[in-house]
């Protein structure tokens, strides 16, 4: 992906998933390759929030049920993407509430280590 992005002179690579690929291409791969890239790496949540801030992301209506957001540990703790998902949630929810220990101190779901169990 790095070679393709650089040969195409891509300015930004957008990672659309929970955080593992984002973590790899944003930090681990440059460290393994021993060099920085000629492009930026952003998570899709960062891009969507930039579009929101520019007035380019439009939504219609609101979800009436109470909503919350579980901060993915790779995205939030390592990536620092904390406020952006909340900005987006507030675009669609009139009843967005924070989880206990939200943001940087939120509990990891364990999904990245395949530690999730069914109740």
N, C-alpha and C positions, 0 to 999 in steps of 0.2 A: 504494500500500500504506500509506503514511504517513497519508494522509487517511482511509482506511477504518479503520485501527487507532485513530486518534484519535477518529473519530466513533463508533466502537463502544466507546470507553473501555477498550481492551485494555490490560492491565497489562504483558504481555511478548510480544514477537514472537520466535519461535524460528526460526532459520535451520538447515535440515537438510543443507546441502551443504558442499563442501570449504573454502570460505573466500571466494570472490569476492563472492557476494551478501551474505554476512555482513559483509565489509569495507565494501561499499557502504552497506548500511543502518545499520551501526553507526557509521561515521566519515565516509565521503564524502558521503552524503546530508545529514546535519545540517550539515556544512560548506558544502555547496552551497546549502542552504536558509537558512543563516545563523541557525539556531536549534536548540535541543535539542528532543527529542521528549517527549511526555507518557507514553512507555512505555519499558521496558528492551528491549534487544536481547541475546539469548543464542544461542549455538550449541547445537545439539542435544546435543553432547558435554558441555557444561556442565550442561544440564538432567538428562541421564542420570546424571551423577556426583552431582548434588544428590540425586536419588532414591536412588542407592546409599548415600550418606552417611546418609540418613534411614531406611534399611532397607526402602525401598519397591520397590527393583529386585532381583528374584530371578532367579537362573540355576540351571540344573541341569547337573551334570557339568562336565568340563574337556576342552578340546582337548588331545590328547596330543602333537601335533606341535609343534615349536619355532615360536614366533611372535615377530614384532617389529612395530614401528609406525613408519611413516615420517611424521614431523611435517610436516603441510601448512604451508608458510611463512606464508600469510596468517593462519591460525588460531593458529599458535604464535608466530612472531616479532612479528607485529603485534597479535594478540589476546591473547597471554599465556596461552593455554590449553595448558599443558604437562603438568601432573600429572594432570588429569582423564582423558585417554585411557589413561594408564598404570594408573590405579586400575581402570578398566573392563576393560582387558586382563588384569589380575591376577585378575579375577573368573572368567575363563573359561580361563586358561592356567596350567599348572603349569611351563611352560618358556618364559616370556617373557624375551627378551633385548633389550638396547638395541643400536641401530645405532651405529656410530662417529659421533661428533659429534652425538649425539641432542639433542633439545630445541631450545633457541634457536640452536644452531650447526649444525643439520642442513642438509644440502644440499637445495636446492629441486629438485623433479622437472622443472621447466620446463614443466609441463602448462598453466599459466596463460597462457603465451606461445605455446602450441601448438608447443613445441620438442621434444616427445618424438618419437624416431625408433625404428622397429623395427630390431632387430639383424639 
